[in-house]
Amino acid sequence: MLILVPTPIGNLWDITLRALESFQNAEIVLCEDTRVTKKLFSLLIERGILNTQGVEGRDFIESKQFQSFHSHNQESFIESISKDMFDKNVVYVSDAGMPCISDPGSKLISYAIRHDIAFDVLPGACALNVAFASSGIESTPFIFAGFLPHKQQERRTKLILLSQLDIGGDYSVICYESPHRILDTLKDIASLLPSVFISAHKELTKLHQKRYEGRAEDIIARLEGHNLKGEWVIVLKIAESIKQKQALSYEEVLMLDIPPKIKAKILSKISTKTIKQCYEELLQK
């Protein structure tokens, strides 16, 4: 059987009882990084959180077969395994948080479905849920955008598209960001969406977690001189009134660095032209 197990995103005590039971019974442990997972096992044992059932901690860990399964080897790994592997108790854990949410894991599930292998996905810690619940934004539909593009032009284009979705009212956008790009991203938001309410979260559930609320410009000012290290989650509240104010002109859409087919659909919505007419116009440029 295959079990996908969420792990704490910062605080060890956020591990679930079902996760601990899965670790106890696991024969094969697939890991995004075997070193990180072995360290997690060691810490859980040291703190008395994971019961090794009378076995010494080191022996308990060595009794498990740890294998790497990450974004760079998942294709070759899937090709190399057989269905018989899952006659044993197999668990998969990413470095932190929920597998398949901006982390590997979905290909294992697809493999299990194709080969009629029993599997389960345990609920547990996930940064996007914690950030949204901590934002103070009333329950509206939300879009999870994962990590924003690294390049500025692509990032700015993505932010514009995310702020112009037609889903029938207010909504929120949740995205992850690294400490190296958090200021650049906030500056892009301040430039493109200056009035949008933001809830920014650093190092969620950890000892020094921080939360910042307000417009991007306000948050940038508060971050000046502060330590930005740690993973960030940003929640943007996109109100219908903001969408109307931020509406792009036909010419502005033409300048966006996005695929022609997507651009043609946007142009068609803000003009009287059909998608086909807009697409043909783009091909002539």
N, C-alpha and C positions, 0 to 999 in steps of 0.2 A: 504493500500500500504506500501511496505517496501522500505526505502531509506538508503543506506550506505553512511555515510558522513565523509569525511576526515577532520581532525582537524589540526591546526598548530603544527609544530614540535618544535617550540621555540618562534616564533614571532607571537603575536596575530593578527597582521594586515595581515597575510597570509590567514586568513579565507576567503572563497569565498562568493559572494553574494548569490549564490544558497544554500550554506550551511546555511547561516543566515536565508533564507526564510524557509528552512526545519525545523530549530529550532523553528521558529515562529509558524509554522503549526503543529508541532509534538504534538501528544497526549500521546504517549508512547515513552520513550527514553531508549533504551537498551544500556548499558555501560559496558566497560571492568572493570571500577571501578566507581561506582556512585559518590564517593567523588570527584574524579578527574573531572568528567564531570560537576557536580554541580559547582565546583570551576571555570571551564572554562566559564560556563554560567554567573556566577557572575562577572568575570573579563570583559567579553564582554559587559555586561550591564553597569558596572562602567565606562568603557572607552567610552561609547556611540556608540559602534560598533553594538551591537544587539538592535534593536528597539522593545521595549515591547508593543508598540501600546497603550501607556497611562496607562498601568498597572504597579503597583509598582514592582520593581525587585524581591523581595521576593515572592510576590503573583504570579508573572509570573512563577517563578521556581516551586512553590508549585502546580501550576495548571497542571504540567506535571507529568506523572507517570514514575518514574525512576526505572529500573530493571537491575540487574546484569546479564551480559552475558560474560563469560570469559572462558579461556582454561580449567579450572577445573570443570565448571558446564555446559558447552555447550551441552553435550550429554543428561543429565537429563532435561535440559531446553527444548530442542527440543522435547523430549518425552512428556513433560507436557503441551505443548501449543496446540491450535487448530487453524485451518485455519481462523476461525472467528475473531481471534485477529487482523488480518491484514485488517479488514474492517475499522479499525482506521488508522490514520497516524502514522506509526511506523518508527523511525529512529534508526540506530545503529552507535555508535562512539567508536573507540578504544581510549586509553589514548592519543595518539598523532600519527599523520600521517594517512596513508591509511589503512583502514580495509583490512584484507586478506593478507597483505604483512608483514609476520612475526608477524601477529596479528590475532585474531579470526575474523570471519565473513563469511568464505566460507560455513560453515554448514548452516547458515541462507539462503544464496543464493541457496544452494542445496535443502533446504526445500521448498523455494518459487518456484523453478523449478518443483519439484515433485508435488506440490499442485496447480500449475497454478495460483500463486499469482503474481500480478503485482509488479515489483521492479525496482529500478534504482540505479546505483552506480555513485556518483558524482566524478569528477576529483578534485585533490587538492594536497596538500603538501605530498611529499614522499622523504625521505632522500636519497634513492638510486639514484633517478633522479638528485637531486641537486649535490650529490657527483660526479657523472659521468660527468655532465656538467661542474663542477668546476675543473676537473682533468687535463684538457688540452689535454687529449687523443683524437685524431681524432675519429670520429664515426666509431667504429668497432663493431662487434657483442659483446655483453656482457652476462655473466652468473651471475645471482644473486644467491649467495649461502646462504643467510640468516646468522644466527649466526653460527660460527664455533663450533665444539665440545669442551666441557669443558676439557676433558682429553687430555693430551699432545700427546700420541701415536695416538689416534683417530684424533686429529687435524692435526698432521703431515701427516698422511695417506691421509686425505681429501685434504690437500694442494697439495700433490704430484699428486693425481688424477685430481684435478682441473687444474693443470699446464700441463697436458698431454692429453687434449681433442683434438680429431681429428675433427675439424670443418672447415678445408680448409683454414687456414691462421691465421693471428693475431686475438686476441680477448682479452677482459678484464674480470676480475673476480671481482665482488663487494660483500663484506661481511660486516656484522655488528659485532661489538665487544664491550664488556663492559669495563669500566675503570679498573676493577680488573684483566683483562686478556690481555689488549692491549700490554703490554711490552712482555709478554710470547709469544704472537702470532707473534709479530715483530721479536723476537729472533728466533722463528721457521722458519720464512720466510728468515731471514738472513742466517740461517744454510742451508736450503734446496734450496732456490732460491736467492742467493746473488746478482745477477746482475739484478733482476727484478725491473722495475720502479714502485714506489708506490706513490699514492696520498692518504694521510691519513687526515681525517676530524673529528674534535671534535666539538660537540655542534652546529651543523649546524643551521643557521638562528638566533641564540641567540646572545646576546650582546658581549660575549667573545668567539665567534667561532674562531677556529684556523685551519689552513691548513698547512700540511707538505708534501713536495715532495722530492723524491730521492730514493736511495736504503734503504732497511730496516736498515742497519747498520748506515747510515747517520741520519735517523730519530730517532733511539734509542739514539744517541749521543745528538741530539737537545732536546730530552725530559727529559734528566737527570736533576733532581731537579725541574721539572715543575709539576704543578697540573694536574693530569690526569683525574680528575673527569668529568663525562659527557659521553654521548653516542658517540661512534666512528663509522665511516664508512671508510672502506679501499678499495681502487681500485688498482688492480694489472694489469699491462699491460703485457700480455703473448705474446711475439713475437715468430714467427716460429723458429728463430735462437736459442732462449732460450730453446724452447722445445727440439730441437735436442741436445743441450749441456746437458740438464738435463735428457736425456733418461736413464731409469733404466735398469740395467742388469737383466737377468733371475733370478739370485740368490737374487737380491735386492727385486724383486717383490715377491718371495717366502716368504720373511720375513715380508711383509706388513700385518698388522692386518685388513684384509678385508674379507668379505664372500667368501667362496671357488668358488662359481659360477662366481663372478665378477673377482676374481683372475685368474680363468681358462681362461676367455675371454682375459685378458691382456696378459697372458703367451702365448696364441695362436697367438696373434698379433705380438709378438716379437720373435717367433720361427717358426719352420716348422710343429709344431704339431697341431692337431685339438683341438677344445675346449673340446671334449669328452676325448681325450687322456690326456690333462692337468688336467681335473677334476678328472679322475681316479687316476692319479699320486698323486694328492693332498690328496685323500682319503686314500692312502696307507701310507702316512707319519704320 
